[in-house]
Amino acid sequence: MINQEIERKFLVKPTSLSTIAYWKENYPSCHIEQSYLNSFKDKNVIRVRNFENGDCFFEVKGPGKKSRLEIGFDISEEDYNKLKTKNSIRKTRYYIPSTTTPNIILHVDVYEEPFFGLITAEVEVLDKKHEYLVDSYIMDEFIDKEITYDKRYTNFHLSFKRKLPTNFFKKLFNIK
């Protein structure tokens, strides 16, 4: 598959465990593990992904932040396990309808260690003719701020740094 991925990414406000439990009970979700194979800055990103249902993919994402080319194909779980690296991220993704913008389903990612506390949301389409949906998105109440252009929050960057951005928890909990 070849797609033109257009997305905006947001930091979610500090969220209680009861909110996450509510999401788990009320919205579709899946566990995702993704592993990054290259470390070329500002170039193509190469990753493999494993969804909890056993679907695995090899993907190449072109350079860019909001809009970039994405090429991918199915691989076996055996091939995923051969290709995965220590530069992996594990997260649970919830598919939550926006209450502010019609026809938007937010991809809300709750990250596991070593990124515990990080929750992001993405608005994404896979073709230029629907870009207006991404551009028209009005932030839902639980969204803190947009981080589309902040490379520190890309999964690629996190996977190689293996830690959250400096002062993440101070900003998250308004500590001076």
Buried (B, 14 or more C-beta within 10 A) or exposed (E): EEBBBBBBBBBBBBBEEEBBEEBEEEBEBEBBBBBBBBEEEEEEBBBBBBBEEEBBBBBBBBEEBBBBBBEBEEBEEEEBEEBBBEBBBBBBBBEBEBEEBEEBBBBBBBBEEEBEBBBBBBBBBEEEEBBEBBEEBEBBEBBBEBBBEBEEBBBBBBBBEEEBBEEBEEEBEEEE
